[in-house]
C-alpha cells in the first residue's frame, strides 16, 4: 500500500492548474446510458473513480474512447483529456457489487437504466466510510415516478411498469445531491412533466442538467431548489465540458494559506467556492481574482473563525477536514459544525498526533491555535481526510508519513506533482 512522505515547513509558491470535477464527471458519464448516440465529455480528470465508472459502464454495454490533447486546448479543456461514451445498446442491466462498492457514484446508473430499459439490478453502494448516506431518498423518489423496487441480498431490484416513467411532483425531505442527479436522469425520458422540489443546487448538478439539455432534454430552474423537467421520448449525443473541481480548488487554496505561501490557481472559477473564499478572508488569507487566475496567499498570523458545513452555496463538507488543518495553525478558537455527515471527524485523532488542539462535541469541533504542528506517521481514513493530513504535513516541522492513501487517488490527480512544482518536499512511497 502506498504512502506519502512530506518534509514540511516550506511556504508554497507557484501555479496549479485545477482539473475537471470528479463529482461532476461521474454522473455525466452515467448519462451515456440515456442515449444510443455518442456523448463526448471534455476536461476529464484522470482518477481511480473515473476508471471504476468506466469499467461499470462498459459492462452495461458502453464503448469508451479517450483522447489526450494539449492541456488548455479547446478540444479537451485545461486537463487535456476528453472521453467519448457510446451505448448503442444496453447489454446488461446489472451493476455488480464488485464495482459499485468501490464508489457511491456507481449507484447513478439506476435512474438512467430504468429510464432507458425499464429494469435494473444495482448493488447498494460503497465509498468512503463517513457516515450514513442512505439511498432511501433515491428509491422513494423513483417510486413516485412509477418504479417498483425491492431491496434484497444487497441489491436494488427495480422495474418500471410499461417501461416508461410517469412525470410526477417529487419533494425531497432533505437535500440530496445524488438523489437529485438520479432523479434528473430518470425524469428526462418520463411521460409528462416532473417537478423536483428541495433539489440540491450544487454546481455539479447544474453541469449535469446542462448536459442533459444539450442532449435534448427540457429542464428549467437550473441552479435553484426547484427543477422542472418535461419528458422527451429520446435523447441524442452532445459535447459537454466538465466544470472545474471546486474541492481540488479549495484544497490547494488552503495549501497556500497553511504554508503561508502564494499559489495561483488556474483553470477554475471563483463563484464555485465563494463561501470558502469568504471564510478564508475572514481568517486573514488574501484571495484575489486576476487575469492569471485566483491568487491565494497568506503570511504571518491567521485568525480562527467559526464555520458550518452546508449544502451549496454553503461551505462544502468535502473541505471541512482541510479547513480544520488550517485552523490548527490560526490564532484563537474556531468552531467547526458538521451538518452533512455524522462520522466526518475521523481525521481528528490523526491531526492530534501532529499537535493540533481539537475537541469534538457531537457534531461540532473546536480548534484552538496556533498549534506548532510536528511531523508524525498518520493514517488516512477517507478521501478528504487524506488531503487534510497532507496539508498538515506541509505546515509541520519534520517528516510526516501519510499511510493508506489509496483514497487519495480517487479524488486528486497528480497531487504530489502539483504540490512539488510549488516547492513542497513531497514524494510517494510505493508499496510502503
C-alpha positions as CSV (number, residue, x, y, z in Angstrom):
1,X,0.0,0.0,0.0
2,X,1.4,3.4,-1.0
3,X,2.2,6.2,1.4
4,X,3.0,9.9,1.1
5,X,6.2,11.3,2.7
6,X,6.4,15.0,3.4
7,X,9.1,17.2,4.9
8,X,7.2,20.3,6.0
9,X,7.9,23.9,6.8
10,X,8.2,25.2,3.2
11,X,6.0,28.1,2.0
12,X,4.5,27.0,-1.3
13,X,4.8,29.3,-4.3
14,X,3.8,28.7,-7.9
15,X,0.9,27.8,-10.1
16,X,-1.5,24.9,-10.1
17,X,-4.0,24.0,-12.8
18,X,-7.2,22.7,-11.5
19,X,-8.7,19.6,-13.2
20,X,-12.2,18.6,-14.1
21,X,-14.5,17.9,-11.2
22,X,-14.8,14.2,-10.2
23,X,-18.2,14.8,-8.7
24,X,-19.4,16.3,-12.0
25,X,-17.8,13.8,-14.3
26,X,-19.2,10.7,-12.8
27,X,-22.9,11.4,-13.2
28,X,-22.1,12.9,-16.7
29,X,-20.6,9.6,-17.6
30,X,-23.7,7.8,-16.4
31,X,-25.8,9.9,-18.8
32,X,-24.5,7.8,-21.7
33,X,-27.0,5.2,-20.7
34,X,-29.8,7.5,-21.8
35,X,-28.9,7.6,-25.5
36,X,-27.6,5.4,-28.3
37,X,-25.6,8.3,-29.7
38,X,-22.0,9.4,-28.6
39,X,-21.6,11.7,-25.6
40,X,-18.3,13.5,-25.5
41,X,-17.0,14.9,-22.2
42,X,-14.1,17.3,-22.3
43,X,-11.8,18.5,-19.4
44,X,-12.0,15.0,-17.9
45,X,-9.9,14.2,-14.8
46,X,-7.8,11.1,-14.6
47,X,-8.7,9.4,-11.3
48,X,-9.4,5.9,-9.9
49,X,-13.1,6.7,-9.6
50,X,-13.2,7.6,-13.3
51,X,-11.7,4.2,-14.2
52,X,-14.1,2.4,-11.9
53,X,-17.1,4.1,-13.5
54,X,-15.7,3.4,-17.0
55,X,-15.5,-0.3,-16.1
56,X,-19.0,-0.3,-14.8
57,X,-20.4,1.4,-17.9
58,X,-18.5,-1.0,-20.2
59,X,-20.2,-3.9,-18.6
60,X,-23.6,-2.2,-19.3
61,X,-22.6,-2.0,-23.0
62,X,-20.8,1.3,-23.3
63,X,-17.9,1.8,-25.7
64,X,-15.4,4.4,-24.3
65,X,-12.8,6.2,-26.3
66,X,-10.3,8.5,-24.6
67,X,-8.0,11.1,-26.1
68,X,-5.2,13.2,-24.8
69,X,-4.5,16.6,-26.3
70,X,-2.5,19.6,-25.3
71,X,-3.8,20.9,-22.0
72,X,-5.8,24.0,-22.5
73,X,-6.9,23.1,-26.0
74,X,-10.5,23.9,-27.0
75,X,-11.0,20.2,-27.8
76,X,-10.1,18.9,-24.3
77,X,-10.1,21.7,-21.8
78,X,-7.5,22.5,-19.2
79,X,-6.8,18.9,-18.4
80,X,-6.0,17.9,-22.0
81,X,-8.3,14.9,-21.9
82,X,-11.6,14.1,-23.4
83,X,-13.8,10.9,-23.3
84,X,-16.5,9.8,-25.8
85,X,-19.0,7.3,-24.5
86,X,-21.4,5.4,-26.8
87,X,-24.0,3.0,-25.6
88,X,-25.7,1.7,-28.8
89,X,-27.5,-0.9,-26.7
90,X,-27.7,-1.6,-23.0
91,X,-26.3,-5.2,-22.8
92,X,-26.7,-5.7,-19.1
93,X,-29.0,-4.0,-16.5
94,X,-27.0,-5.4,-13.6
95,X,-24.5,-3.1,-11.7
96,X,-22.5,-5.6,-9.7
97,X,-21.3,-5.3,-6.1
98,X,-17.6,-5.6,-7.0
99,X,-17.8,-2.3,-8.9
100,X,-20.4,-0.3,-7.1
101,X,-18.9,-1.0,-3.7
102,X,-15.8,1.0,-4.6
103,X,-17.6,4.3,-5.0
104,X,-21.1,5.6,-4.4
105,X,-21.3,7.2,-7.8
106,X,-21.9,3.7,-9.3
107,X,-25.4,4.0,-7.9
108,X,-26.0,6.8,-10.5
109,X,-26.7,4.1,-13.2
110,X,-30.0,3.2,-11.5
111,X,-32.1,6.2,-12.8
112,X,-30.8,6.1,-16.4
113,X,-31.0,2.2,-16.7
114,X,-34.7,2.4,-15.6
115,X,-35.4,5.3,-17.9
116,X,-33.8,3.6,-20.9
117,X,-34.7,-0.1,-20.4
118,X,-37.4,-0.2,-17.7
119,X,-35.5,-2.5,-15.4
120,X,-32.3,-2.5,-13.3
121,X,-30.5,-4.6,-10.7
122,X,-28.0,-2.3,-8.9
123,X,-25.8,-3.1,-5.9
124,X,-26.1,-1.0,-2.8
125,X,-23.2,1.4,-2.9
126,X,-19.9,1.8,-1.0
127,X,-17.3,4.6,-0.9
128,X,-15.7,6.4,2.0
129,X,-16.8,5.4,5.5
130,X,-18.0,8.9,6.5
131,X,-21.4,8.0,7.9
132,X,-24.9,7.0,6.8
133,X,-25.5,8.1,3.2
134,X,-28.6,6.0,2.6
135,X,-30.2,5.7,-0.8
136,X,-33.7,5.6,0.5
137,X,-34.3,9.1,-0.8
138,X,-33.4,8.0,-4.3
139,X,-35.6,5.0,-4.1
140,X,-38.7,6.7,-2.7
141,X,-38.4,9.4,-5.4
142,X,-38.1,6.8,-8.2
143,X,-41.2,5.1,-6.8
144,X,-43.0,8.4,-7.1
145,X,-42.2,8.3,-10.8
146,X,-43.6,4.7,-11.1
147,X,-40.7,2.4,-10.2
148,X,-41.4,-0.9,-8.4
149,X,-38.5,-1.5,-6.1
150,X,-37.4,-4.4,-3.9
151,X,-34.2,-4.5,-1.9
152,X,-32.8,-7.9,-1.1
153,X,-29.4,-9.6,-0.7
154,X,-27.6,-6.3,-1.1
155,X,-29.2,-5.3,-4.4
156,X,-31.9,-3.0,-5.6
157,X,-34.2,-4.7,-8.0
158,X,-36.3,-2.2,-9.9
159,X,-38.8,-2.2,-12.8
160,X,-41.0,0.4,-14.4
161,X,-44.5,-0.6,-15.4
162,X,-44.9,-0.2,-19.2
163,X,-41.2,0.5,-19.5
164,X,-41.5,4.3,-19.0
165,X,-41.6,6.6,-16.0
166,X,-44.6,8.9,-15.4
167,X,-44.0,12.5,-14.6
168,X,-44.8,13.5,-11.0
169,X,-44.1,16.0,-8.3
170,X,-41.2,14.9,-6.1
171,X,-40.3,16.7,-2.9
172,X,-37.1,15.6,-1.2
173,X,-37.5,15.6,2.6
174,X,-33.8,16.8,2.8
175,X,-31.3,18.0,0.2
176,X,-29.6,15.1,-1.6
177,X,-27.1,15.6,-4.3
178,X,-27.0,12.0,-5.6
179,X,-30.8,11.7,-5.3
180,X,-31.3,14.9,-7.4
181,X,-28.9,13.6,-10.0
182,X,-30.5,10.2,-10.2
183,X,-34.0,11.7,-10.5
184,X,-32.9,14.1,-13.2
185,X,-31.7,11.3,-15.3
186,X,-34.8,9.3,-14.7
187,X,-37.3,12.1,-15.4
188,X,-35.9,13.3,-18.7
189,X,-37.3,10.3,-20.5
190,X,-40.6,10.2,-18.5
191,X,-44.0,10.6,-19.9
192,X,-45.2,14.1,-18.8
193,X,-43.8,16.8,-16.5
194,X,-41.8,16.3,-13.3
195,X,-41.1,18.8,-10.6
196,X,-38.2,18.2,-8.2
197,X,-38.7,20.3,-5.0
198,X,-35.9,20.9,-2.5
199,X,-33.4,19.8,-5.2
200,X,-29.7,20.2,-4.5
201,X,-28.2,23.3,-6.0
202,X,-24.6,22.2,-6.3
203,X,-22.7,23.3,-9.5
204,X,-22.2,19.6,-10.4
205,X,-26.0,19.2,-10.7
206,X,-26.1,22.3,-12.9
207,X,-23.4,20.7,-15.1
208,X,-25.5,17.5,-15.4
209,X,-28.7,19.4,-16.2
210,X,-27.0,21.5,-18.8
211,X,-25.5,18.3,-20.3
212,X,-29.0,16.7,-20.4
213,X,-30.4,19.8,-22.1
214,X,-27.6,19.6,-24.7
215,X,-28.7,16.0,-25.3
216,X,-32.3,17.2,-26.0
217,X,-33.9,17.2,-22.5
218,X,-36.1,20.0,-21.3
219,X,-35.0,21.1,-17.8
220,X,-35.6,24.5,-16.3
221,X,-34.8,26.1,-12.9
222,X,-31.2,25.1,-13.1
223,X,-29.3,26.4,-10.1
224,X,-32.4,26.7,-8.0
225,X,-34.1,24.4,-5.5
226,X,-36.9,23.7,-7.9
227,X,-36.2,21.8,-11.1
228,X,-38.9,21.3,-13.8
229,X,-38.5,18.6,-16.4
230,X,-40.7,18.0,-19.4
231,X,-40.1,14.4,-20.5
232,X,-39.0,13.7,-24.1
233,X,-39.1,10.4,-26.0
234,X,-35.4,10.2,-26.9
235,X,-32.1,12.0,-26.3
236,X,-29.2,12.5,-28.7
237,X,-25.5,12.9,-28.4
238,X,-23.7,16.0,-27.2
239,X,-20.3,17.5,-26.4
240,X,-20.1,18.9,-22.9
241,X,-17.3,20.3,-20.7
242,X,-16.8,19.1,-17.1
243,X,-16.7,22.0,-14.7
244,X,-13.5,22.7,-12.7
245,X,-13.2,20.8,-9.4
246,X,-14.1,23.1,-6.6
247,X,-12.8,20.7,-3.9
248,X,-9.4,20.5,-5.6
249,X,-9.5,24.3,-5.9
250,X,-10.2,24.7,-2.2
251,X,-7.6,22.1,-1.1
252,X,-4.8,23.9,-3.0
253,X,-6.1,27.3,-1.8
254,X,-5.7,26.0,1.8
255,X,-2.3,24.6,0.9
256,X,-1.2,28.2,0.1
257,X,-2.7,29.5,3.3
258,X,-1.4,26.8,5.7
259,X,2.2,27.1,4.5
260,X,1.9,30.9,4.4
261,X,2.8,30.9,0.7
262,X,1.3,32.1,-2.6
263,X,-0.4,29.9,-5.2
264,X,-2.1,30.9,-8.5
265,X,-5.0,28.6,-9.2
266,X,-5.6,28.3,-12.9
267,X,-8.5,26.8,-14.9
268,X,-11.0,27.2,-12.1
269,X,-13.9,29.6,-11.2
270,X,-14.3,31.8,-8.1
271,X,-18.1,31.5,-8.0
272,X,-17.8,27.8,-7.4
273,X,-16.3,28.3,-3.9
274,X,-17.4,31.7,-2.7
275,X,-18.3,30.5,0.8
276,X,-14.8,29.1,1.3
277,X,-13.1,32.1,0.0
278,X,-15.2,34.4,2.3
279,X,-14.1,32.3,5.3
280,X,-10.5,32.4,4.2
281,X,-10.6,36.2,4.0
282,X,-12.2,36.4,7.5
283,X,-9.2,34.3,8.7
284,X,-6.7,36.8,7.2
285,X,-6.0,35.0,3.9
286,X,-5.7,37.1,0.7
287,X,-7.8,35.9,-2.2
288,X,-7.6,37.9,-5.5
289,X,-9.1,37.2,-8.9
290,X,-6.7,38.2,-11.6
291,X,-6.3,37.6,-15.3
292,X,-3.9,34.8,-14.4
293,X,-6.3,33.0,-12.1
294,X,-7.3,33.0,-8.4
295,X,-4.3,34.1,-6.3
296,X,-4.3,32.8,-2.7
297,X,-1.6,34.0,-0.3
298,X,-1.0,34.3,3.4
299,X,1.7,35.5,5.7
300,X,2.1,35.9,9.5
301,X,-0.7,35.0,11.9
302,X,-4.1,34.0,10.8
303,X,-7.3,34.2,12.9
304,X,-9.5,31.3,13.9
305,X,-13.1,31.6,12.6
306,X,-16.3,29.7,13.0
307,X,-17.7,27.6,10.1
308,X,-20.6,25.2,9.5
309,X,-20.8,22.9,6.5
310,X,-23.9,23.3,4.5
311,X,-25.4,22.3,1.1
312,X,-24.3,24.6,-1.8
313,X,-23.9,27.5,-1.8
314,X,-22.6,27.0,1.8
315,X,-19.3,25.7,2.9
316,X,-18.8,22.2,1.4
317,X,-18.4,19.2,3.7
318,X,-15.7,17.9,1.4
319,X,-13.4,20.8,2.6
320,X,-14.2,20.5,6.3
321,X,-11.2,18.3,7.1
322,X,-8.8,20.5,5.2
323,X,-10.2,23.6,6.9
324,X,-9.6,22.0,10.3
325,X,-5.9,21.6,9.5
326,X,-5.7,25.3,8.6
327,X,-7.5,26.4,11.7
328,X,-4.9,24.4,13.8
329,X,-2.3,27.0,12.6
330,X,-4.5,30.0,13.3
331,X,-4.7,32.1,16.5
332,X,-7.7,31.7,18.8
333,X,-10.6,29.3,18.7
334,X,-12.6,28.3,15.7
335,X,-15.7,26.1,15.9
336,X,-16.5,23.7,13.0
337,X,-20.0,22.3,12.8
338,X,-20.5,19.3,10.5
339,X,-24.1,19.3,9.4
340,X,-23.9,16.9,6.5
341,X,-22.3,13.6,7.6
342,X,-22.1,12.3,11.2
343,X,-18.8,10.5,11.0
344,X,-16.7,13.1,9.3
345,X,-14.3,13.8,12.2
346,X,-12.3,10.6,11.9
347,X,-9.3,12.7,10.9
348,X,-9.2,14.4,14.3
349,X,-7.1,11.8,16.2
350,X,-4.5,11.9,13.4
351,X,-4.3,15.7,13.5
352,X,-4.0,15.5,17.3
353,X,-1.0,13.2,16.8
354,X,0.6,16.0,14.9
355,X,0.0,18.5,17.7
356,X,-3.4,20.0,16.8
357,X,-5.6,21.0,19.7
358,X,-9.1,19.8,18.7
359,X,-12.0,18.8,20.9
360,X,-15.1,17.2,19.4
361,X,-18.5,17.6,20.9
362,X,-21.1,15.7,19.0
363,X,-21.4,17.3,15.5
364,X,-19.1,20.2,16.4
365,X,-15.4,20.5,16.9
366,X,-13.4,23.4,18.5
367,X,-9.9,24.0,17.2
368,X,-7.6,26.1,19.4
369,X,-4.4,27.5,18.0
370,X,-1.9,28.3,16.9
371,X,-0.5,24.8,17.4
372,X,3.0,24.0,16.5
373,X,2.4,21.0,14.2
374,X,5.1,18.3,14.2
375,X,5.6,15.6,11.6
376,X,4.3,12.1,12.5
377,X,3.2,8.9,11.0
378,X,-0.6,9.1,10.4
379,X,-3.3,7.1,8.7
380,X,-5.9,8.4,6.3
381,X,-9.5,7.2,6.8
382,X,-11.2,8.7,3.8
383,X,-10.6,10.8,0.7
384,X,-10.8,14.3,2.2
385,X,-9.1,13.2,5.5
386,X,-6.1,12.1,3.3
387,X,-5.7,15.6,1.9
388,X,-6.1,17.3,5.4
389,X,-3.3,15.2,6.7
390,X,-1.1,16.1,3.7
391,X,-1.9,19.8,4.3
392,X,-1.0,19.5,8.0
393,X,2.2,17.8,6.9
394,X,3.1,20.6,4.6
395,X,2.9,23.0,7.6
396,X,4.5,20.8,10.2
397,X,8.1,20.7,11.3
398,X,9.9,17.5,10.3
399,X,8.7,14.4,8.5
400,X,5.1,13.3,8.1
401,X,4.2,9.9,6.6
402,X,0.6,9.6,5.5
403,X,-0.4,5.9,5.2
404,X,-3.3,4.3,3.4
405,X,-3.6,6.9,0.7
406,X,-5.5,4.8,-1.7
407,X,-8.5,7.0,-1.0
408,X,-6.4,10.0,-2.3
409,X,-6.2,8.7,-5.9
410,X,-10.0,8.6,-6.1
411,X,-10.2,12.4,-6.0
412,X,-6.8,14.1,-6.6
413,X,-4.9,13.8,-9.8
414,X,-1.1,14.1,-9.6
415,X,-1.2,15.7,-6.2
416,X,2.5,15.1,-5.4
417,X,3.5,16.6,-8.8
418,X,1.3,19.7,-8.4
419,X,2.5,20.4,-4.9
420,X,6.1,19.6,-5.7
421,X,6.0,22.1,-8.5
422,X,5.2,24.8,-5.9
423,X,8.2,23.8,-3.7
424,X,6.7,21.1,-1.5
425,X,9.1,18.4,-0.4
426,X,6.8,15.5,-1.0
427,X,7.1,12.1,-2.5
428,X,5.0,8.9,-2.9
429,X,6.5,5.7,-1.4
430,X,5.2,2.8,-3.4
431,X,4.3,-0.4,-1.6
432,X,5.0,1.0,1.8
